[in-house]
């Protein structure tokens, strides 16, 4: 099975080479893989450095670019849409996720039947962030988990594994990456949570900030809640399929 590692990046020129080297070490003897970087409107040399690294021998690296930053969710979707792998691994570009955790998540993913919906989500139990950032994340995760009942203590962890088609079947909206477990569970998928390593950022600073977690985040959460309830209503109204082949979920108009 081919694996696509999708990494959204914005102004991460110094973190590229160390992370790519770690991904190669973790996966080269384990699985057939590609690495897809999506440069989300960087203003530094992220794009140029990625092209240089690819030409320098990291031939499994593929590079996509947004001319202007459109956000992490859209960057992930761009990467997944271009992925050749049946399974997708997402990672943050800052190096705080540890690629050595990926084989363990892939082992869990291999236990699911072909064609099933699932998400293996990392849990950064011992986070290496500031106390203020940990507080914000803990509060946001607590509110989201209780509201959406997604059984995920750390949905903000960038390290996740899911089938490509599962992701592409999800309703798309800005900030959707924060709600992947809830969205995948909504379509009948299974969520597994695995404790993973978390490390200090070595270079640069966070580009995708947390300002929207309890502002715009609440609006997004309400939208996901509506999707969950709408899905249940559709199931009730269509409990008697009107075609011989069985139940077909009504597609959403966006």
Secondary structure, 3 states (H helix, E strand, C coil): CEEEEEEEECCCCCCHHHHHHHHHHHHCCCCEEEEEEEEECCCCCHHHHHHHHHHCCCCCEEEEEECCCCCHHHHHHHHHHCCCCCEEEEEECCCCECHHHHHHHHHHHCCCCCCCCEEEEEECCCCCCCHHHHHHHHHHHHHHHHHHCCCCCCCCCCCEEEEHHHHHCCCCCCCHHHHHHHHHHHCCCEEEEEECCECCCCCCCCCCCCCCCCCHHHHHHHHHHHHHHHHHHHHHHCCCCCCCCCCCCCCCCC
